[in-house]
Amino acid sequence: MKNECGKSRTKDNPYEIWTAPGFEWRVLKKYKSEEAEATDPYARWFCATSGPGTYGSYELGDGYAADIRRYGTLVEKNGVRV
């Protein structure tokens, strides 16, 4: 299946927003389709991440999809609250 999140976006227009106490991940790009991610424990997402060490700003970088799913809660997808 096609990767619908394969093109990079800006932090103001992310594909998804995940939150956990004190953290926020804005998913800007996914490198694999959901089907491929299901079989790869090291699947990565390119994110703008905010946390206690960023002092209100965001850091750009890759994060493991499994970790974000494990610790975060999906709150927005394509601009729509879930």
C-alpha positions in Angstrom: 0.0 0.0 0.0 1.1 3.6 -0.7 2.6 5.7 2.1 0.2 8.6 2.5 2.5 10.4 4.9 5.7 10.2 2.8 6.1 13.9 1.9 7.6 16.3 4.5 5.3 18.9 6.1 6.0 21.8 8.4 5.5 21.7 12.2 2.4 24.0 11.8 0.8 21.4 9.4 1.7 18.0 10.7 0.1 14.7 9.7 -0.5 13.7 13.3 0.0 15.1 16.8 0.7 12.8 19.7 1.0 13.9 23.3 2.2 12.5 26.6 2.6 14.3 29.9 5.1 17.1 29.2 5.7 15.9 25.6 4.3 16.6 22.1 5.3 14.9 18.9 4.2 16.5 15.6 4.6 13.9 12.9 6.0 15.6 9.8 6.9 12.5 7.7 6.6 8.7 7.9 9.2 6.7 6.0 7.1 3.6 5.6 3.4 2.6 5.0 1.4 1.4 8.0 1.6 -2.2 6.7 5.4 -2.0 6.5 5.6 -0.3 10.0 3.7 -3.2 11.5 6.5 -5.6 10.7 9.4 -3.3 11.5 10.1 -2.5 15.2 12.6 0.2 14.1 10.2 2.1 11.8 10.9 5.9 12.2 8.9 9.0 11.9 10.4 12.5 11.3 9.0 14.7 14.1 9.0 18.1 15.6 9.2 17.2 19.3 8.6 19.4 22.3 9.5 18.4 25.9 10.9 19.6 29.2 14.4 20.1 27.7 13.2 22.2 24.7 11.9 25.1 26.8 8.7 25.7 24.7 10.4 25.2 21.3 10.6 22.1 19.1 13.5 19.9 18.1 13.5 18.2 14.7 14.5 14.6 14.3 13.5 11.0 13.9 11.7 9.0 16.5 10.8 5.4 16.7 7.1 4.9 15.8 6.7 2.1 18.3 7.9 4.4 21.2 5.6 7.3 20.2 2.7 4.9 20.0 3.6 3.2 23.3 4.0 6.4 25.3 1.8 8.9 23.5 -1.8 9.4 22.7 -3.0 10.5 19.3 -4.9 13.8 19.6 -5.0 15.1 16.1 -4.8 13.5 12.6 -4.7 15.7 9.4 -5.9 18.7 11.3 -8.9 16.9 12.9 -9.1 16.2 16.6 -9.6 12.6 17.5 
